[in-house]
Structure formats: structure tokens, C-alpha cells
Amino acid sequence: MLKNSGLQHERETVISFTEGDPTAHVRTASRAFFYKLVSHGYAPSFISVDERSAEFILPKKAVSIRRPRRQIWLLGRG
């Protein structure tokens, strides 16, 4: 449904929300992120005319910021 175009570093995803609004707005030009949202059951609220970006409105609780996993370095390997 979404066309990939342009260089990889130009395909951005922007997530925005306000404190008082229970929803988050996600705008993406990444085909992989688009299909990830669709596979989780979210339908795009808007797809651009040229099909190069899409917008989603989803519950704010669906957006999470996680701590990076700690990397465990194994000693004696090499």
C-alpha cells in the first residue's frame, strides 16, 4: 500500500501527542513501520495522494519508550 521512495535516511517517522489528549498521532514514510502498525491492527487515518506517507491515530498508551537492553560482555571469548 505504501511506496518506498527516496533514501533510507529520508524516510522518517514522527510521533506526537499532547498531555491533555488521549491519542497519539503517528506520521510515517517508512514502509516497514507502516506495515508494523497495520499488522498490530491500526488502520491509517490518512494516506498521502502519492502514497509515500501515512498518518495513524492511536491510543497514547500504545506508545512506549523503553530502556535500552544492557549488553552483557562475555569474558574469555575471542
Backbone as JSON Lines, residues from 0, in Angstrom:
{"i":0,"aa":"M","n":[0.81,-1.19,0.0],"ca":[0.0,0.0,0.0],"c":[0.86,1.26,0.0]}
{"i":1,"aa":"L","n":[1.92,1.28,0.8],"ca":[2.79,2.44,0.88],"c":[4.01,2.21,0.0]}
{"i":2,"aa":"K","n":[4.37,3.2,-0.78],"ca":[5.51,3.08,-1.67],"c":[6.77,3.6,-0.98]}
{"i":3,"aa":"N","n":[7.85,2.86,-1.13],"ca":[9.14,3.34,-0.64],"c":[9.76,4.21,-1.71]}
{"i":4,"aa":"S","n":[10.25,5.34,-1.31],"ca":[10.95,6.19,-2.26],"c":[11.94,7.04,-1.48]}
{"i":5,"aa":"G","n":[12.92,7.49,-2.17],"ca":[13.92,8.32,-1.52],"c":[14.93,7.48,-0.76]}
{"i":6,"aa":"L","n":[15.89,8.16,-0.23],"ca":[16.95,7.49,0.52],"c":[16.42,7.04,1.88]}
{"i":7,"aa":"Q","n":[17.09,6.03,2.44],"ca":[16.63,5.47,3.7],"c":[16.62,6.5,4.82]}
{"i":8,"aa":"H","n":[17.62,7.38,4.87],"ca":[17.65,8.36,5.96],"c":[16.61,9.47,5.78]}
{"i":9,"aa":"E","n":[15.92,9.5,4.64],"ca":[14.86,10.48,4.42],"c":[13.48,9.95,4.8]}
{"i":10,"aa":"R","n":[13.36,8.66,5.07],"ca":[12.08,8.08,5.44],"c":[11.93,8.17,6.96]}
{"i":11,"aa":"E","n":[11.2,9.17,7.4],"ca":[11.12,9.41,8.84],"c":[9.76,9.0,9.39]}
{"i":12,"aa":"T","n":[9.73,8.81,10.7],"ca":[8.5,8.55,11.44],"c":[8.45,9.57,12.58]}
{"i":13,"aa":"V","n":[7.34,10.28,12.66],"ca":[7.16,11.32,13.68],"c":[5.97,10.92,14.55]}
{"i":14,"aa":"I","n":[6.21,10.88,15.86],"ca":[5.16,10.56,16.82],"c":[4.93,11.81,17.67]}
{"i":15,"aa":"S","n":[3.69,12.29,17.72],"ca":[3.4,13.49,18.52],"c":[2.13,13.28,19.32]}
{"i":16,"aa":"F","n":[2.16,13.84,20.53],"ca":[0.99,13.82,21.39],"c":[1.12,14.93,22.41]}
{"i":17,"aa":"T","n":[-0.04,15.31,22.96],"ca":[-0.05,16.33,24.0],"c":[-0.51,15.69,25.3]}
{"i":18,"aa":"E","n":[-0.23,16.36,26.39],"ca":[-0.59,15.83,27.71],"c":[-2.1,15.65,27.87]}
{"i":19,"aa":"G","n":[-2.88,16.57,27.34],"ca":[-4.32,16.52,27.54],"c":[-5.09,15.63,26.59]}
{"i":20,"aa":"D","n":[-4.45,15.17,25.53],"ca":[-5.13,14.37,24.51],"c":[-4.82,12.89,24.73]}
{"i":21,"aa":"P","n":[-5.81,12.01,24.72],"ca":[-5.56,10.58,24.96],"c":[-5.02,9.85,23.74]}
{"i":22,"aa":"T","n":[-4.87,10.55,22.61],"ca":[-4.39,9.89,21.4],"c":[-3.03,10.42,20.98]}
{"i":23,"aa":"A","n":[-2.32,9.59,20.22],"ca":[-1.04,9.97,19.63],"c":[-1.19,9.97,18.12]}
{"i":24,"aa":"H","n":[-0.52,10.89,17.46],"ca":[-0.55,10.98,16.01],"c":[0.81,10.51,15.48]}
{"i":25,"aa":"V","n":[0.75,9.55,14.57],"ca":[1.97,8.99,14.01],"c":[1.93,9.24,12.51]}
{"i":26,"aa":"R","n":[2.97,9.89,12.0],"ca":[3.11,10.1,10.56],"c":[4.39,9.4,10.13]}
{"i":27,"aa":"T","n":[4.29,8.52,9.14],"ca":[5.45,7.75,8.74],"c":[5.6,7.7,7.23]}
{"i":28,"aa":"A","n":[6.83,7.69,6.78],"ca":[7.17,7.47,5.38],"c":[7.94,6.16,5.24]}
{"i":29,"aa":"S","n":[8.03,5.42,6.33],"ca":[8.73,4.14,6.34],"c":[7.74,3.01,6.04]}
{"i":30,"aa":"R","n":[8.02,2.26,5.0],"ca":[7.15,1.16,4.62],"c":[7.14,0.08,5.71]}
{"i":31,"aa":"A","n":[8.29,-0.21,6.3],"ca":[8.38,-1.23,7.34],"c":[7.56,-0.83,8.57]}
{"i":32,"aa":"F","n":[7.67,0.44,8.99],"ca":[6.91,0.89,10.16],"c":[5.42,0.94,9.85]}
{"i":33,"aa":"F","n":[5.06,1.29,8.63],"ca":[3.67,1.29,8.19],"c":[3.07,-0.1,8.37]}
{"i":34,"aa":"Y","n":[3.76,-1.12,7.85],"ca":[3.24,-2.48,7.93],"c":[3.26,-3.01,9.36]}
{"i":35,"aa":"K","n":[4.17,-2.53,10.18],"ca":[4.18,-2.93,11.59],"c":[2.93,-2.41,12.29]}
{"i":36,"aa":"L","n":[2.55,-1.17,12.05],"ca":[1.34,-0.62,12.65],"c":[0.09,-1.33,12.13]}
{"i":37,"aa":"V","n":[0.05,-1.6,10.84],"ca":[-1.11,-2.29,10.25],"c":[-1.22,-3.7,10.81]}
{"i":38,"aa":"S","n":[-0.09,-4.4,10.96],"ca":[-0.14,-5.76,11.47],"c":[-0.56,-5.82,12.94]}
{"i":39,"aa":"H","n":[-0.4,-4.69,13.66],"ca":[-0.86,-4.62,15.05],"c":[-2.32,-4.17,15.14]}
{"i":40,"aa":"G","n":[-2.98,-4.01,14.01],"ca":[-4.4,-3.71,13.99],"c":[-4.78,-2.26,13.85]}
{"i":41,"aa":"Y","n":[-3.83,-1.38,13.6],"ca":[-4.13,0.04,13.44],"c":[-4.34,0.35,11.96]}
{"i":42,"aa":"A","n":[-5.4,1.08,11.66],"ca":[-5.7,1.47,10.29],"c":[-5.24,2.9,10.06]}
{"i":43,"aa":"P","n":[-4.65,3.19,8.91],"ca":[-4.24,4.57,8.66],"c":[-5.44,5.5,8.54]}
{"i":44,"aa":"S","n":[-5.32,6.66,9.15],"ca":[-6.4,7.65,9.05],"c":[-6.24,8.5,7.79]}
{"i":45,"aa":"F","n":[-5.04,8.52,7.24],"ca":[-4.77,9.31,6.04],"c":[-3.57,8.71,5.31]}
{"i":46,"aa":"I","n":[-3.69,8.55,4.0],"ca":[-2.56,8.16,3.15],"c":[-2.41,9.25,2.11]}
{"i":47,"aa":"S","n":[-1.18,9.73,1.94],"ca":[-0.95,10.84,1.01],"c":[-1.33,10.43,-0.41]}
{"i":48,"aa":"V","n":[-1.58,11.42,-1.25],"ca":[-2.01,11.18,-2.63],"c":[-0.98,10.36,-3.39]}
{"i":49,"aa":"D","n":[0.29,10.64,-3.17],"ca":[1.34,9.9,-3.88],"c":[1.71,8.59,-3.17]}
{"i":50,"aa":"E","n":[1.01,8.25,-2.1],"ca":[1.19,7.01,-1.34],"c":[2.62,6.85,-0.81]}
{"i":51,"aa":"R","n":[3.22,7.96,-0.39],"ca":[4.58,7.9,0.14],"c":[4.62,8.13,1.65]}
{"i":52,"aa":"S","n":[3.49,8.5,2.24],"ca":[3.43,8.66,3.7],"c":[2.0,8.38,4.17]}
{"i":53,"aa":"A","n":[1.89,8.08,5.45],"ca":[0.58,7.79,6.03],"c":[0.53,8.32,7.45]}
{"i":54,"aa":"E","n":[-0.68,8.58,7.92],"ca":[-0.89,9.02,9.29],"c":[-1.79,8.03,10.01]}
{"i":55,"aa":"F","n":[-1.47,7.83,11.28],"ca":[-2.26,6.96,12.14],"c":[-2.63,7.74,13.39]}
{"i":56,"aa":"I","n":[-3.79,7.44,13.95],"ca":[-4.19,7.97,15.25],"c":[-4.39,6.75,16.13]}
{"i":57,"aa":"L","n":[-3.63,6.68,17.21],"ca":[-3.73,5.53,18.09],"c":[-3.71,5.97,19.54]}
{"i":58,"aa":"P","n":[-4.11,5.08,20.45],"ca":[-4.11,5.45,21.87],"c":[-2.7,5.79,22.34]}
{"i":59,"aa":"K","n":[-2.61,6.79,23.18],"ca":[-1.3,7.22,23.67],"c":[-0.6,6.1,24.44]}
{"i":60,"aa":"K","n":[-1.36,5.23,25.07],"ca":[-0.74,4.14,25.82],"c":[-0.08,3.11,24.9]}
{"i":61,"aa":"A","n":[-0.35,3.16,23.59],"ca":[0.3,2.25,22.65],"c":[1.74,2.69,22.35]}
{"i":62,"aa":"V","n":[2.08,3.92,22.71],"ca":[3.44,4.43,22.51],"c":[4.23,4.21,23.79]}
{"i":63,"aa":"S","n":[5.35,3.53,23.67],"ca":[6.17,3.31,24.87],"c":[7.64,3.56,24.55]}
{"i":64,"aa":"I","n":[8.31,4.14,25.52],"ca":[9.74,4.37,25.43],"c":[10.38,3.39,26.39]}
{"i":65,"aa":"R","n":[11.2,2.54,25.86],"ca":[11.82,1.52,26.7],"c":[13.29,1.83,26.92]}
{"i":66,"aa":"R","n":[13.79,1.33,28.03],"ca":[15.22,1.45,28.28],"c":[15.97,0.51,27.34]}
{"i":67,"aa":"P","n":[17.12,0.93,26.9],"ca":[17.9,0.01,26.06],"c":[18.35,-1.2,26.87]}
{"i":68,"aa":"R","n":[18.38,-2.34,26.21],"ca":[18.83,-3.54,26.91],"c":[20.33,-3.43,27.17]}
{"i":69,"aa":"R","n":[20.72,-3.89,28.33],"ca":[22.15,-3.89,28.65],"c":[22.82,-4.98,27.86]}
{"i":70,"aa":"Q","n":[23.98,-4.67,27.36],"ca":[24.75,-5.68,26.65],"c":[25.66,-6.36,27.65]}
{"i":71,"aa":"I","n":[25.65,-7.65,27.62],"ca":[26.5,-8.43,28.53],"c":[27.71,-8.9,27.74]}
{"i":72,"aa":"W","n":[28.84,-8.43,28.17],"ca":[30.07,-8.81,27.5],"c":[30.61,-10.09,28.14]}
{"i":73,"aa":"L","n":[30.85,-11.06,27.34],"ca":[31.37,-12.33,27.84],"c":[32.88,-12.28,27.88]}
{"i":74,"aa":"L","n":[33.42,-12.52,29.06],"ca":[34.87,-12.51,29.21],"c":[35.45,-13.85,28.81]}
{"i":75,"aa":"G","n":[36.61,-13.8,28.29],"ca":[37.29,-15.04,27.93],"c":[36.92,-15.57,26.55]}
{"i":76,"aa":"R","n":[36.08,-14.84,25.83],"ca":[35.72,-15.26,24.47],"c":[36.59,-14.5,23.49]}
{"i":77,"aa":"G","n":[36.92,-15.12,22.47],"ca":[37.66,-14.36,21.47],"c":[38.55,-15.2,20.73]}
